[in-house]
Amino acid sequence: MLGLSFSSIRDIFRTGHTDDMTDLRGSLARLAVPIFIEVLLVMMLGAVDTFMLSRYNDVSVAAVGVVNQIVMFVFLIFQVVNIGTSVLCSQYIGARQTDKLATVVGVALFVNLLIGIFLSAFLHFGDRMVLGWMGLEGELMQEGSAYLKIVGAFAFFQAISMTLSAALRSADKAVYPMLVSLVVNILNIVGNYSLIFGRLGMPALGVEGAAISTSLCRGVSMLMMWIFVHKYLIQSFPLRLFRPFPWRELGKLLRIGLPSAGENASYDASQIVITYFINMIGVDALVTRSYCVNMIMFVYLFCISIAQGGAICIGRLVGAGRNHAAYLCGKYVMKKAVGFTLLFSLILAISGPFVVPLLTDNTIVINLACTILWVDVLLEVGRPINIYATAALRSAGDVYYPFYVGVIVQWLVAVGIGYVLGVSLMFGIVGMWVAFVLDENIRGIIFVRRWNSRKWMNKAFVDR
C-alpha cells in the first residue's frame, strides 16, 4: 500500500550506472508529475477568480489580490502541522515504521481542525478590521470585505484538505490529490461563470459570486480527500492510538512545523507589508502586482512540483540512513528546478506584450507589467533554489536554518530595500521588484552553501 520502490535510487549511489540514473529520474517523475498537475490546478483555483473578475472590473481584481494575500498567510498557519506531517510520514516510510502513520495523521487532523475553525471565525467577523490594516478603503474595502467574509468563513475546509493531501503524497498517493484538484477546478470555473456574471439561471453577484464558488469547491475538495484517505491509506483511526494522547508525535510535528511554517509565514507576512507599500504607490501599481503575481506563479510551478517530489525522496533516504544518496538527489533536483524555471520565465517575458493586453486595456498597467516580467527573469534564478532548498533541508531534519535565513534576508532586503527603492526613491513597483531580485538571489547563494556543507546530515527525526 505504501510501496514506491526506492531500491533503484539506493542502487544509483552504490553503482553510479547511467541506467540507475534513469531509474532515479523515473522515481522522481512518478512523484513530481501528479504533484505538478495538482499544484497547477490549485494555483488556478485562485487565478481563475482573478482572471474572470478582470472581465468584471479592475477594482475587484485589486481587492481580491489583497484578500488572497491574507488568505494565503492563514493557509501558511495550517502548514505548521502539514509540513511536519509530510516530513514525518516520509521518514517513517523510509525507516519502515509505517505503523505510526495513523497516529501522526490523526493528530494533525485534530489540531488543524481546531486552528481552522478559530481562524475562519476571525476572518469572517473581523474582515473590515483586517483589510483596514492593509490600507484598503472606499470601493476597495467594499469589494474586499464581500470576498473575505465568505472565503474566510470556510478557510477550515482548506486546513483539512491540506493535511489529507500531505499524507497521501508522502504515501505515494499523489495521483489522488491531483484528481481532486482537477474536479474542483472544473466546478470552480462553472461556478464563477454562473455566479459572477449571472449565467445558467444564477444571479450576477460579482466578487461575492467568486467567493461562494471558491468556498464551495474547497468543501468538495475536503470531502473527496477524506474519501481517498479512508479508502487507500488509513481505513480507521483506532482510539487506542490516542490513549494516552500521543504528545511525543505532536511535539515532533510542532518541532518540524513551527520553524518551517515560520519561514513561510515570514515570507507571506513580508508580502503583506509589501502589498501595503504598493497600495501607497497607487491603484495602478496594485492592479499590476495582482496580474503579475498570477502570471508569474505559473513560471515556478515545475520547480514547486519537483522540489516537493524531491523532498519526499530525500526524506525517505534520510529515514533509511542514506545521507549521501539524499545529498546527490538534492543536487539533481536543484539543477532541474533552476533550468526549467529560467526557461519558462524567459518565455513569459517575451510573450508579455501579447498576454497582458488580454487581461486589461489600461496602458499604464500593461507597460508596468511587461517591464516587471523582464526584471523577474533575474529573480527566477534565486527563487527555485530557495523553494528546493527549504523543502530539502526540512525533509532532512534541518528545520531551523531556513527559518533564520528567511526571516533576516526577507525583511532586510525585500521589505527594507523594497521600501527605499519603491517608495522613498519613487521608482515605484519596478524598483520594489528589483529588491525582490536581490532577496531571492542572496538567499539562494546562502542555501547552496548550506546544502553543499552537508551540515544537515544526521538530523533525522526517526529512531532507526
N, C-alpha and C positions, 0 to 999 in steps of 0.2 A: 504493500500500500504506500510505502514511503520510498520506493526503490528506484530513483535515478542513479544509475551506476557511476561511481566515481573511481572505479578501478583503472579505467583508461587514463584518467587525469593523474593518478598516482604513478602509473607506468611512464608517463611523459618525463617525470623528473628522475626516474630511475634509468631510463634508456636514452632519452633525448632524440628518439627517432622522429622523422618527419611524419610518418603515419600516425604516431601518437599525438603530434600537434594537431593533426586533423581531427582526432577524437576530442581534444580539448575544445577546439572551435565548435564541434558539433554539440558538445555538452552545454557550452555557453549559449549556443543558438537556441537549444531547446528550452532554456530558461528565458533568454532575452527577447525572443520573438513574441511570445504571448504577453510578456510584460510591456514590450514596445507598443503593441496594439492596445493593451489596457490603458497605459498612460496616455496614449494619443486620444483615446475616447474620453478619458476622464478630463483631460485638458479641453476637449471640445465641448464638454458639458457646460463649462463656464464661458468658453469662447463663443458658443452658439448664442448665448444671451447677448453678448456684446455685439456680434455681427448682425444679428436680427434686429436689435434695438437701433443699430446705425441707420436702418431704413425707417426708423420711427423719429428719433431726433438725437442730436449730439449731446444735449444736456443729460438725457437718460444714460447715454454711454459713459459720460464722465462720472455720474453718480454711482452707477453700478461698478465702475472701475474702482472707486474708493471703497465701496462696500465689500467688494471681493478681497481687497487688501485686508480688511478687518476679519472677514470670514476665514481667509487662509491663515491668518495668525491664530485664530481659535482652533483650526484644524491641527496646527502645529502643537498645541497643548495636548491634543489627543495622541500625538506622536510620542509623547513621553512614555506611554505604555506600549505603543505599537512597535517602536524601534526595538525596545527590549524584547518584545515577543518574537520579532523576526530573528534577532541575533541568537537568543536562547534556543529557539526551535532549530535553527541551522546547526548550532554547535552540538546540541543534544543528538540530532540525527547523525552528525559526523562521528560522535562518540558512541553511537548505537544505544543511546539512553532514551528510546522513544516512549517509554512508559511515563515520562514526565511531561509529555506534550499536553495532555488533557488538563493537567494541573496548571500549567503556565497559561494556556489559552483561557481557561475558566476564570482565573484570577484577573487576567487582562480585560475580559469582557465585563466583569463585575465593576472594576474600577472605572473603566471608560464610560460605562452607563451612568454611574453616579456623576462623574465630571460633566458628561454631555448634557444631562438634564439641567444641571445648575447653570452651565454656560448658555444653554438655549433660553432659559428664563431670563437671564441677564441681557442678552441681545434683544429679545422681544420687548421687554419692558423698559430697557434703557437705550433704545435706538437713537433718540434725538440727542441724548447726552453724549453717547459715543461719537456720533457724527459731528457734534459740536466740537469735540476735541480735535477733529480733523480739519476744522475751519470751514465746514460747509454751512451755507446759509441760503435763504431765498429759495429759488426753484431747485437748486441742487439739493438742499436739505429736504425739500418735499419729496422729490423723486427717490433720494437715497433712503429716507425713512420708510417709504412704502415698500421698498425692496428688502431692507434689512429686517423689518418687523416680521416678515413672512419667512425668509430664508433662515434668519437667526433662530426662530422658534423651533425649527426642525433640524437644527445642527446636530442633535444627538443621533440622528439616523446615520450620519457620516462617521461618528465615533465608533459605532458598532461595525459598520461596513469595513472600515479601515483595519480594525482588529482581525476580523474574519479573513480579509484579503491577505494580511501579513502571514497568518497561519497557513493558508492554502499555498501561497507562494513558497514558503520555506519547506513545505512537504511535497514539492514537485507538482503542485496542482494549479500552476499559474494560468492554465488554459481556462479555468472556471471563472476567475475574476475578469478575464478578457471577454468571455461570453456575456457576463453580466453587464459589463460596460457597453457592449455592442447593443444589447436590448435597450438599455437605459437611454442611450443617445438617440436611438430611433424614436423612442417615446418622447424625449425632450424636444426634438425638432418638431414633431407633430403638435405637442403641447404648446410650444412657443408660437408656432404659426397660428394655432387656433385662438390662444388667449391674448397674444399681443395685438394682433390685427383684427380679431373678431371674425374668424373663419370657422367653417364646419359647424355653424349654429351656435358658437360660443360668443360671449360678449367681448368687446375690444377693451382690454384692461391695461394695455401698455406695459409699464415696468412691473406692475403688480402681477400681470399675467405671466411674465417671465419668471418671477419669484415663485408663483404657485406651481408652474410646470417643473422647475428645478427641484423644488422641495418634494413633490410627489415622486419624481424619478429617484431621488435619493432614498425614499422609503421603499420603493420597489427593489432597489439595489440591495438594501439591508436584508429584505426577506429572501431574495434569491441567494445571497451569500450564505445565509443561515442554512438554507436547504442543502447547498453543496457541501458545507462543512459537516452537517449531520449525516449526509449520505456517503461521502467519500473519505472523511478524515476522522471525525470523532462522533461516534454514534450516541454517546451519553456522557454526562459529567457526574459520575457517582459521588454522593455526598461524602463517602469515606476519604476521598482525596482532599477534602476541605475541612476535615475534622481531625485534629485541630486545624485552624486556618493556616495555610502554608505561607507564613510570614517570610520564610527564607527565600521563596521564589519571588514574592512581592519585592523583597529587598533587592534581589538581583535585577528585576525589571526596572526598578527606580534607579539603581546604580548605573545601569546602562542608559536608561531613557532620559534621566534628568539632564546630564551634560550633553547628550546627543541632541535631544529636542531643544535644549537650551541654546545650542549653536544655531539651530534652525529658527528658533523664536527670536534670537538676537538679530538674525538677518531680516526676518519679516518685520520686526519692530523698527529696524533701521529704515526699511522700505516705507513704513507708515509715516515716519518722520520726514523722509524724502518726499513722499506724496504731499505732505503738508507744505513743504518748501515750494514744490512745483505749483501748488494751488496759489501760493503767494505771487508767483510769476504771472499767472493768468489762466483763464479757462481754455484758451487755445493750447497752452502747454500741457494742461491736464488731459485734454482730449487726445493730444498727440501721444502722451505716455500710454494711455489706455490702448490705443491702436497698436503702438509699437510692442508693448508687452505681450499682447495677444498674438502678434505675428511671430515675434522672436522666440516665444516659448516652444514653437514647433521646430526651431533650429536645433535646440539641445535635447529634443525628445529621444533621439537614439542614444545619446550619452546617458540619460537617466535610466533607460532600459538596460543597457549593457552594464552600467555601474551596479544596478540592483541585482542583476543576474550574477555578475562577478562577485558581489558581496556575499551572496548565498554560497557560491563555490568556495570563497575564501573562508567563510565561517565554518563550513564543513571540514575543510582541510585543516584549519586550526584546531577544531574539535578532535580531529583524528591525530593530531600531533605532527602534521606535515607542514611545518612553518616555511621551509624553503620553497615547497611547492606553492604555497599561498603567495609568497613574495613574487615568484615568476608569473603566476596567474595575474596578479595585480598589475605588473608591468605591461603585460599584453593588453589588458583591459584599458589602461590609460592611453596607450598608443592608438588604439582603435577609436576611443572616445574623442580624443583631440582631433584626429584626422577627419572623421566624418562631420563633426560639429563645425569645423572651419569650412569645409566644403559647402555645407548647407547654408552657412552664414553668407558666404560669397554669392551663392545663387539668389538668396533673398535680397541682398543689397542691389544686385544687378536688376532684379525684377521689380524693385520698389516703385519706380515711376509708373509701372503698369498696374501693380496691385493696390497701392494706396488710394488712387482715384476711384477704385471700385467701392471703397468704404465711405468716402466723404468727398464733397465738392469744395470744401474750404481750402483755398490755395495756401494759406499760411500753414495749416496743419499738414498738407501734402508736402510742402517744401521742408518743413522741420522733420517730418517722419523719414523722408528719403535721406536726409543728412545723417540722422541718427542711425539708420540701418548700416551706413558705411562705417561710422565710428564703432558700431557694435561688432564689426568683424574682428577688431583687435581684442575686444572683450571676450570673444569666444575662443581665445587661446587659453585664458586662465580658468574660465568657468567650468569646462569639462574636467579639468584636473581637480578642481575643488569638489565637484559632485562625486567623482570617482573616489578621491582620497578620503573624504569624510565617511563615505559608505564602507570603504575597505578597512580603514583604521578601526571604526567602531565594531565591524564584524570580527576583527581580530582581537577585540577587547581593549584597544587603546582609545577610550571614550573621552578622556579629558582634554587631550591635546587639541583636537579640532575645535572644542568649545573655547579654549583660551585664545587661540589664534583668531577664530571668527569674531569674538566679541571685540578684541583690541583693534584689529585691522578694519573691520566693517565700520565701526563708529568713528575712528580717527580719519580714515580715508574717504569712504563712500559718503558718510554724513558730513564730517567736518570739512573736507576739501570740496565736497559737492556743494555745500552752502556757500563757501567762499567763491568758487567759480561761477555757480549758477545765480546766486542772489547778490552777494556783495559786489562782485566784479561785473555782474549783469551780462554774463554770457548765456544766460537762460538755460533751457533744458539741455541744449547741446553741451554746454560747459559741465553740467551735472553728469552727463553720460561719460565725459572724459574722466571724471573722478571714479565712476564705476569701473572703467577700464583699469585704472591704477589699482583699485581694491581687489578685483578678481585676479589680476596677474601677480600682485605681491603675495597674496595667499597661495596662489598656485606654486610659486617658487618655494615657499616655506614647506608646503605639503610634499612636494617631490623630494626635498631633502630629508624629510621625516621618514618617508617610505623607504628610501634608499639606506637610511641609517639602521634599519631593522630593529629599532628600539621598541617596536610594538610587539615583538615576539615574546612568547611565554606570558601573555596576559589573558589567556583563555578563562572563561567563566565556568567551564565544566571540570569535574574531577575525573580524570581518566584512571 
